[in-house]
């Protein structure tokens, strides 16, 4: 859906504690988290026609968002396994 937020806390509420812990303890996770949300904001701006981009650029951004989300989720799951909270 256009303009839909894909905030990780919204998409993954069951992992909120792990997300918070990783954001404050893991600089790489925090960097990817910020990058993910920047890409998501850019996609929403294009969808809302605030910014103009071609279809290929939009698809590239969506692929980047999926890749970042997959990487972040893998880190979240590894953290939860290590902490015994999964």
N, C-alpha and C positions, 0 to 999 in steps of 0.2 A: 504494500500500500504506500502511496506517495506521502512523503512527509512523516512517515512513521519513525519514531525514535527507536534506535537499536542500542540504547544504553545497556552496558553489561549488567548493571544491577537490576535493570528492568527485565532483561532477557533471562538472567540467571539468578533469580532471587534466592534460590536454595544454596548458592555459593557466596553470599554476601560477606560472611565472616572471613572466608579465605581470600576474597578479593581485597578486603580491607587490610588483612595481615600482609599480603604480598605487596600491596601498594606502599606500605611503610617500611618493609624489610628487604625488598628486592628491587634494586634500581632498574634492572632490565625489564621486569614486569611493569613497573611504573611508566617507563618510556613507551613500551608497547601499548599500554592502557591509554596513555595520552594520544598516541598516534592513531589508535583505533577510533577514539572519539572525534578526533580532528577529521578523519576520513568520513566518518558518519555525518558530521556537521556539513561537510562539503557536499555529500550526496543529497542531503535534505535541501540544501540551498539550491542545488540544480533542479531537484524535483519540484520545488516551490517556485521555480523560474526566477529566482533572485540572481542567479548566475547562469550564464549560457555555456554549455559544453556540448560537444558532439556525442553521438551514441556510443562510439568506441571508447571515448574518455570515460563516460559514465560506467560502462561495463568494466573497464579496468579498475575503477574505484571500487565497484561492488566486489570484484574478485579480491582486491587488496583487503577490503573489510572482512571478507570471509576468511582469508588466510590469517589475518591478525587474530580474529576471534578463535579460530582453531588453535593457534599457538598459545593464546592466553588461556583457553580452556584446558589445554594439556598441562600447562603450568599450575593451574588451579587444582586439577585432579591429582597431580603429583604432590602438591602441597598437602592436600587433604589425606592422601594415603600416608604420607610421612607423619602427619599429625594424628592419624587414626580417626579422622572425623568424616570419612566418606560413607 
